[in-house]
Amino acid sequence: MKRVRVVVLGAGVVGFSTAVCVAEALPLCSVTVLAERFSPDTTSDGAAGIAFAAEFPDIPLERQRRWFKDSFDHLLAIAQSQHSPDAGIMLSSGWQIFKEVPAKKKPFWSDFVIGFRTMTDGELKRFPDHRFGQAFTTVKCECSSYLPWLEERFRKAGGRVEQRKVNSLQELSNSFDVIVNCSGLGSKVLVGDTSVYPVRGQVLKVEAPWLTHFIRDGDGKTYIYPGMHSVTVGGTRQEGDWRLHVDQGDTESILERCSRLEPSLKKAKVLSQWVGLRPSRRNPRVERETVELQGRTLPVVHNYGHGGWGVTIAWGTALDALGLVRQCLKEMPHQAKL
Ligand SMILES: Cc1cc2nc3c(=O)[nH]c(=O)nc-3n(C[C@H](O)[C@H](O)[C@H](O)COP(=O)(O)OP(=O)(O)OC[C@H]3O[C@@H](n4cnc5c(N)ncnc54)[C@H](O)[C@@H]3O)c2cc1C
């Protein structure tokens, strides 16, 4: 019987998570990851990769909780296994601090991370500009290791990869039976989604091996995330800004803001600087549709628009996308029983 040909468009953390889920769960499909850019050149590669999230306004909270929990459990299992160093995933403890007490003192994911609690007044003393804080242990996932690790897992499951730019979904209509669109910001042009926009983020990697705890300002603009090989300090959240070059003013501002939270950073050596564009949208788009491409009706499963939380929820949305692919297969006439 003819194998169903699935193409996953995009090789960032969302694309490869989805590709692994599909290839491992549906061995009777042939799965190809097709992308213009692979690691180390995707947005995902530069993400700080710390797992926590903001709430999306129009997605039922239950679904967001499931995305978070499925992803967190997946990443935690790797962090606690022998694969941790190869996959670039580690446990990370620290503090999220707020200048004003937030409306929701307990975010929706607080039950899933480890040991979530409100900081004591004593703990807050070292942050005199902040009035409230949360302490917890989460995971940090460094995509420059995780993406190659996922790619290997994908190849072991029989997946294939191909590097090229796709200018229109039409180009795929003869070679594939199901399209899974994980093209992030690329969806703006590829599927004409005008609601996708960039949120520019600049970060620095510094050498500061004495730092072991993360510190994040609740406004999301200033953070210090110790990782396996360096400490990521940031950042910026510039909506609608497409600039991909390092801005010296941003560098100075990041170092100044981070040193205010952690004065020892003044002694840290800057190793590298990086800019990425978060593929933002009011809500991520995880849904399917049917499109007419060159006279052929094809199912398309969308999984993009994760904004600043793609590493955090990639596995959860990938499992949802897998469910949508299964539905597409069930509705296909004369296909293999999968
Ligand atoms: C500074 C910064 C810090 C961040 N920190 C965190 C964090 O701590 N935690 C967290 O969860 N998230 C974080 N993020 C967000 C995270 O990086 C993104 O949500 C995530 O990388 C999105 O993954 P993606 O796979 O959708 O997109 P991408 O990684 O951008 O991948 C998109 C893929 O689609 C391909 N593509 C697009 N268009 C086409 C086309 N026309 N033809 C062929 N291929 C195409 C690209 O080549 C690429 O392979 C951060 C982001 C930035 C910028």
The ligand as a Tripos MOL2 file, in Angstrom:
@<TRIPOS>MOLECULE
LIG
   53    58     1     0     0
SMALL
NO_CHARGES

@<TRIPOS>ATOM
      1 C1         16.0520   36.4320   22.4610 C.3       1 LIG1
      2 C2         15.0440   35.3160   22.5230 C.ar      1 LIG1
      3 C3         14.9170   34.5880   23.6930 C.ar      1 LIG1
      4 C4         13.9750   33.5640   23.7810 C.ar      1 LIG1
      5 N1         13.8710   32.8680   24.9500 N.ar      1 LIG1
      6 C5         12.9480   31.8940   25.0570 C.ar      1 LIG1
      7 C6         12.8130   31.1650   26.2710 C.ar      1 LIG1
      8 O1         13.5520   31.4000   27.2510 O.2       1 LIG1
      9 N2         11.8530   30.2080   26.3410 N.ar      1 LIG1
     10 C7         11.0460   29.9240   25.2870 C.ar      1 LIG1
     11 O2         10.1870   29.0530   25.4120 O.2       1 LIG1
     12 N3         11.1500   30.6000   24.1210 N.ar      1 LIG1
     13 C8         12.0650   31.5740   23.9880 C.ar      1 LIG1
     14 N4         12.1730   32.2910   22.8250 N.ar      1 LIG1
     15 C9         11.1680   32.0380   21.7630 C.3       1 LIG1
     16 C10        11.5750   30.8900   20.8700 C.3       1 LIG1
     17 O3         12.8470   31.1140   20.3320 O.3       1 LIG1
     18 C11        10.5560   30.7360   19.7280 C.3       1 LIG1
     19 O4          9.2400   30.6810   20.2270 O.3       1 LIG1
     20 C12        10.8320   29.4650   18.9560 C.3       1 LIG1
     21 O5         12.1730   29.4210   18.5460 O.3       1 LIG1
     22 C13         9.9160   29.3310   17.7580 C.3       1 LIG1
     23 O6         10.2580   28.1520   17.0940 O.3       1 LIG1
     24 P1          9.7660   27.8520   15.6300 P.3       1 LIG1
     25 O7         10.2430   26.4800   15.3090 O.co2     1 LIG1
     26 O8          8.3300   28.1710   15.5050 O.co2     1 LIG1
     27 O9         10.5050   28.9440   14.7200 O.3       1 LIG1
     28 P2         11.9940   29.0290   14.1140 P.3       1 LIG1
     29 O10        13.0300   28.5440   15.0640 O.co2     1 LIG1
     30 O11        12.1210   30.4380   13.6140 O.co2     1 LIG1
     31 O12        11.9530   28.0590   12.8760 O.3       1 LIG1
     32 C14        11.2140   28.3550   11.7090 C.3       1 LIG1
     33 C15        11.6350   27.3760   10.6320 C.3       1 LIG1
     34 O13        10.8150   27.5770    9.4870 O.3       1 LIG1
     35 C16        11.6460   27.6810    8.3390 C.3       1 LIG1
     36 N5         10.9780   28.4720    7.3160 N.ar      1 LIG1
     37 C17        10.2910   29.6340    7.4620 C.ar      1 LIG1
     38 N6          9.8230   30.0620    6.2670 N.ar      1 LIG1
     39 C18        10.2400   29.1380    5.3560 C.ar      1 LIG1
     40 C19        10.0880   29.0050    3.9450 C.ar      1 LIG1
     41 N7          9.4250   29.9130    3.2360 N.pl3     1 LIG1
     42 N8         10.6550   27.9410    3.3150 N.ar      1 LIG1
     43 C20        11.3500   27.0080    4.0150 C.ar      1 LIG1
     44 N9         11.5310   27.0860    5.3510 N.ar      1 LIG1
     45 C21        10.9770   28.1390    6.0070 C.ar      1 LIG1
     46 C22        12.9130   28.3550    8.8710 C.3       1 LIG1
     47 O14        13.9790   28.2030    7.9370 O.3       1 LIG1
     48 C23        13.0840   27.5640   10.1640 C.3       1 LIG1
     49 O15        13.6830   26.3240    9.9020 O.3       1 LIG1
     50 C24        13.1270   33.2760   22.6810 C.ar      1 LIG1
     51 C25        13.2980   33.9820   21.4990 C.ar      1 LIG1
     52 C26        14.2460   34.9970   21.4060 C.ar      1 LIG1
     53 C27        14.3950   35.7380   20.1100 C.3       1 LIG1
@<TRIPOS>BOND
     1     1     2 1
     2     2     3 ar
     3     2    52 ar
     4     3     4 ar
     5     4     5 ar
     6     4    50 ar
     7     5     6 ar
     8     6     7 ar
     9     6    13 1
    10     7     8 2
    11     7     9 ar
    12     9    10 ar
    13    10    11 2
    14    10    12 ar
    15    12    13 ar
    16    13    14 ar
    17    14    15 1
    18    14    50 ar
    19    15    16 1
    20    16    17 1
    21    16    18 1
    22    18    19 1
    23    18    20 1
    24    20    21 1
    25    20    22 1
    26    22    23 1
    27    23    24 1
    28    24    25 2
    29    24    26 1
    30    24    27 1
    31    27    28 1
    32    28    29 2
    33    28    30 1
    34    28    31 1
    35    31    32 1
    36    32    33 1
    37    33    34 1
    38    33    48 1
    39    34    35 1
    40    35    36 1
    41    35    46 1
    42    36    37 ar
    43    36    45 ar
    44    37    38 ar
    45    38    39 ar
    46    39    40 ar
    47    39    45 ar
    48    40    41 1
    49    40    42 ar
    50    42    43 ar
    51    43    44 ar
    52    44    45 ar
    53    46    47 1
    54    46    48 1
    55    48    49 1
    56    50    51 ar
    57    51    52 ar
    58    52    53 1
@<TRIPOS>SUBSTRUCTURE
     1 LIG1         1 GROUP 0 **** ****
